[in-house]
Structures are given as structure tokens and as C-alpha cells.
């Protein structure tokens, strides 16, 4: 029994993490499996599975979108392609493909394939990677959680995402005046007099205006300065106390002189 051939979609590391996308025959199915390298060997986890007929309807557009978004380091000389059988895909490209396959698993996706494909192509690579981390997280199942929310988000048409132009015109109509209303406003305004006509005929010139007499404010009254009365130098100060006069010495009398003589 011969081994199943493996086809690489671009450059894929043989010893690193990758995705395995198996495309079965008509009437079968297509499966996307995430391969994570561990110490005990590769661990495989199924991400999504859709009918082969549904994949055939979108395969050409999906391959074109993935190949154009790939970086130069992810490409080979030959343009990448997905062949029937086992296809190995790099981790970044596999996450982008996983977002579309997860949405196509929801109920009612077959009736809105074109809408879902268009919305998926409008997403950037970084947005697809982030949405894959939410929708493919452990515990997420079909019909609930992030998978259901992602289906409703991508199933909306572009008309519902963007506000219709009629609403935008209604919003702007309250702020912007119509040209007819501007013309009516200009007619209602009075015209300015022609100054050149008045200057040409001196008789019609208005008389010069008389300058109004400016009222002068009365000068402020100045208070008369008080005369500087000089205090005489001989006048005693009021604060100093009068000095007591010492008694003058009395000359000795004649009797006292006689007594002094006798005692000698």
C-alpha cells in the first residue's frame, strides 16, 4: 500500500508546527487539522471539516487570496496551490484558512457562501489571526460562542455595515444650507450705498461733522501746605525737666575771720 503524497502550500517547516488540510473526493469531506510539535511527538487537533462540494465552490478564490497575502519568505518559485489529498500549510496561512472553514461549518452557511467569502477577503491578515485564536480556542463548538458570533458578523452584507448615503445626507442637511436658501438670504439683505457717486458730486456730500466739545475734568483741589514753623534753639524742650539751681556760696563773715585768727 503506497503512502499518501504530501503537497506543501508554500514554504513549510518539516520539523515545526503546521496545518494539514485534506481534500477528499466528491461526496467526501475536507478536514483541517492543527499539528503541534511536543516532546512526546506531534499532537493533532481537528479545527474544521466541511463537505467537498462546498470547498469546490470557494477553492479558486481562497487560493488566490491566500497566495497574494503571503510574504516573500513564505513563497516558493512556483505559485502555491492546494491539491486533492494531503496539503501541508504554514501556521500563519493555516490560521487564515481556518477562520473561513469555521464559518462555513455553521448552519445556513451554504445559502450565504458568497457573502461569507467576500467578508472574509475584506479582513486583514492580523484580524484573521486574532479571530482564529478566539474561535479555535478550547471549548468552542459549532453553533455557540465565538463561532456563532463570527458567523453572524461575516454574514452581514456590506450594505448593513456601512450607513446608507441617504442617512448621511439627512444628517448634513441640518448643518449645510441649500443654494436656494442662500440666494433668498442675499436678496433680503439691504444694499450698501455707492460711496463713489457721493464723492463725484460735491453738492451731495454731507456736511462735515462738528466736533463735539470735550468736557474737561476740573482740576483736583490741592490742599495748602502747612507752614514749617522752626523751633528756636534756645527754647527748652517740653520733655526735658527743669534743672534745680544750686545755692551760691556765702562769703565768710567778719566774726568767723576773727575766730580763725585766734585759734591760730
C-alpha positions as a printed Julia matrix, in Angstrom:
264×3 Matrix{Float64}:
   0.0     0.0     0.0
   1.6     3.27   -1.13
   1.79    6.25    1.25
  -0.43    9.27    0.59
   1.53   12.02   -1.22
   2.06   15.29    0.67
   1.86   18.66   -1.07
   3.23   21.84    0.55
   1.39   25.13    0.13
   4.37   27.47    0.03
   7.33   27.06    2.39
   6.58   24.86    5.38
   8.99   23.77    8.12
   9.03   19.97    8.28
  10.03   19.85   11.95
   7.9    22.77   13.15
   4.22   23.43   13.76
   1.93   23.31   10.73
  -1.59   22.59    9.48
  -2.73   19.59    7.45
  -5.58   20.23    5.04
  -7.0    17.08    3.44
  -9.2    17.49    0.33
 -11.31   14.4    -0.28
 -13.14   13.26   -3.37
 -16.6    14.44   -4.26
 -19.13   13.08   -1.8
 -16.47   13.05    0.89
 -15.19   15.87    3.06
 -12.34   18.27    3.71
 -10.6    18.42    7.1
  -8.24   20.99    8.6
  -6.02   19.65   11.39
  -3.56   21.65   13.52
  -0.25   19.85   14.16
   1.61   20.97   17.28
   5.09   19.59   17.96
   5.59   18.4    21.57
   8.2    16.39   23.47
   6.13   13.24   23.06
   5.67   13.81   19.35
   3.22   15.73   17.13
  -0.22   16.39   18.56
  -3.07   16.73   16.07
  -6.29   18.66   16.75
  -9.13   18.93   14.24
 -10.12   22.53   13.61
 -12.88   22.3    10.95
 -14.5    19.95    8.46
 -16.75   20.88    5.52
 -18.23   18.99    2.53
 -16.06   18.77   -0.6
 -18.79   20.37   -2.71
 -18.74   23.47   -0.52
 -14.96   23.69   -0.78
 -15.08   23.36   -4.57
 -17.36   26.43   -4.74
 -14.8    28.66   -2.97
 -11.45   26.96   -3.63
 -10.25   29.13   -6.53
 -10.99   32.43   -4.72
  -9.46   31.15   -1.45
  -6.2    30.02   -3.09
  -5.88   33.37   -4.91
  -6.47   35.34   -1.71
  -4.01   33.32    0.37
  -1.26   33.45   -2.25
  -1.5    37.22   -2.72
  -1.38   37.89    1.04
   1.66   35.66    1.61
   5.03   37.22    2.34
   8.06   36.72    0.11
   9.64   34.47    2.74
   6.57   32.2     2.66
   6.5    31.64   -1.1
   8.33   29.29   -3.44
   9.32   29.92   -7.02
   6.16   28.22   -8.21
   2.8    29.77   -7.31
   1.23   27.89   -4.35
  -1.79   25.66   -4.88
  -3.97   23.2    -2.94
  -4.17   19.74   -4.49
  -6.56   16.86   -3.77
  -5.13   14.78   -0.97
  -2.93   15.93    1.93
  -1.65   19.54    1.91
   0.76   20.97    4.47
   0.28   24.67    5.29
   2.37   27.07    7.39
   0.94   28.16   10.78
   0.09   31.72    9.68
  -1.61   30.74    6.43
  -3.41   27.86    8.15
  -4.99   30.22   10.68
  -6.37   32.38    7.89
  -7.88   29.37    6.17
  -9.23   28.09    9.48
 -11.36   31.22   10.01
 -13.22   30.65    6.72
 -13.71   26.92    7.29
 -15.04   27.53   10.83
 -17.65   29.95    9.45
 -18.68   27.54    6.68
 -19.47   24.87    9.29
 -22.35   26.89   10.78
 -25.98   26.22    9.9
 -27.16   28.32    6.96
 -23.64   28.93    5.62
 -24.37   27.1     2.37
 -27.01   29.7     1.48
 -24.65   32.64    2.12
 -21.37   31.37    0.68
 -20.68   34.41   -1.49
 -21.39   36.84    1.35
 -19.16   34.96    3.78
 -16.34   34.66    1.26
 -16.46   38.38    0.44
 -16.43   39.36    4.12
 -13.52   37.0     4.82
 -11.49   38.51    1.97
 -12.07   42.01    3.36
 -10.32   41.1     6.62
  -6.62   41.8     7.12
  -4.19   39.02    7.99
  -3.81   40.24   11.54
  -7.59   40.25   12.0
  -7.85   36.67   10.75
  -5.13   35.51   13.14
  -6.87   37.15   16.09
 -10.29   35.74   15.16
  -8.78   32.25   14.81
  -7.33   32.44   18.33
 -10.85   33.15   19.65
 -12.91   30.76   17.5
 -10.47   27.82   17.72
  -9.86   28.11   21.46
 -10.54   25.04   23.63
 -14.23   24.66   24.47
 -15.53   26.41   21.34
 -18.18   24.37   19.46
 -20.35   24.75   16.39
 -23.4    26.92   16.94
 -22.27   28.58   20.18
 -19.71   31.04   21.48
 -17.23   32.76   19.23
 -18.03   30.52   16.25
 -21.66   31.6    16.18
 -20.73   35.26   16.71
 -18.16   35.11   13.92
 -20.73   33.66   11.52
 -23.22   36.45   12.22
 -20.51   39.1    11.9
 -19.34   37.88    8.48
 -22.79   37.02    7.16
 -23.85   40.67    7.25
 -23.79   42.31    3.85
 -21.69   45.36    3.09
 -24.86   47.5     2.89
 -25.67   46.84    6.53
 -22.11   47.54    7.69
 -21.91   50.99    6.13
 -24.55   53.65    6.76
 -26.6    54.37    3.62
 -25.88   57.66    1.88
 -29.45   58.89    2.43
 -28.93   58.98    6.19
 -25.67   60.86    5.77
 -27.43   63.47    3.63
 -30.15   63.88    6.25
 -27.53   64.49    8.94
 -25.74   67.07    6.82
 -28.92   68.83    5.76
 -29.38   70.3     9.22
 -25.93   71.93    9.17
 -25.46   72.92    5.49
 -27.77   75.44    3.81
 -29.12   74.8     0.33
 -28.11   77.21   -2.51
 -31.73   78.39   -2.9
 -31.89   79.47    0.74
 -28.6    81.34    0.32
 -29.97   83.28   -2.65
 -33.07   84.3    -0.71
 -30.92   85.46    2.17
 -28.79   87.62   -0.12
 -31.89   89.26   -1.65
 -33.28   90.19    1.75
 -30.08   91.99    2.79
 -30.06   95.8     2.11
 -27.61   97.09   -0.46
 -24.72   99.27    0.61
 -24.67  102.89   -0.68
 -22.33  103.7    -3.52
 -19.67  105.91   -2.0
 -18.1   106.76   -5.36
 -21.29  108.53   -6.53
 -21.28  110.79   -3.47
 -17.65  111.69   -3.99
 -18.18  112.7    -7.67
 -20.78  115.41   -6.84
 -19.57  117.82   -4.14
 -23.07  119.27   -3.68
 -24.36  115.96   -2.47
 -21.59  115.47    0.05
 -22.88  115.53    3.6
 -21.83  118.5     5.72
 -18.78  117.97    7.88
 -19.49  116.79   11.3
 -18.89  119.22   14.12
 -16.54  118.06   16.7
 -18.23  117.8    19.99
 -16.69  119.82   22.71
 -14.87  117.6    25.03
 -15.68  118.19   28.63
 -12.6   118.86   30.65
 -12.49  117.44   34.07
 -11.98  120.0    36.83
  -8.55  120.07   38.26
  -8.18  118.31   41.52
  -8.08  120.66   44.51
  -4.72  120.77   46.21
  -4.66  121.26   49.94
  -2.45  124.2    51.16
   0.7   123.01   52.78
   1.15  123.95   56.43
   3.95  126.42   57.22
   7.08  124.87   58.64
   7.48  126.55   61.97
  11.05  126.36   63.06
  11.54  125.65   66.72
  14.01  128.13   68.32
  17.22  126.61   69.54
  17.04  128.45   72.92
  13.6   127.25   73.75
  13.74  124.35   76.23
  12.17  121.17   75.12
   8.91  120.29   76.74
  10.03  116.84   77.54
  13.18  117.85   79.46
  12.71  118.51   83.22
  13.95  121.89   84.62
  17.31  121.59   86.43
  17.5   122.66   90.07
  19.61  125.75   90.74
  22.44  125.18   93.25
  22.77  127.82   96.04
  25.63  130.25   95.66
  28.45  130.06   98.21
  28.09  132.71  101.01
  31.29  134.66  101.82
  32.55  134.25  105.44
  31.54  136.94  107.81
  33.93  139.17  109.92
  33.28  137.22  113.1
  34.26  133.96  111.53
  37.54  135.54  110.38
  38.37  136.68  113.92
  37.78  133.25  115.31
  40.09  131.69  112.78
  42.82  134.11  113.73
  42.54  133.43  117.48
  42.64  129.73  117.01
  45.82  130.0   115.06
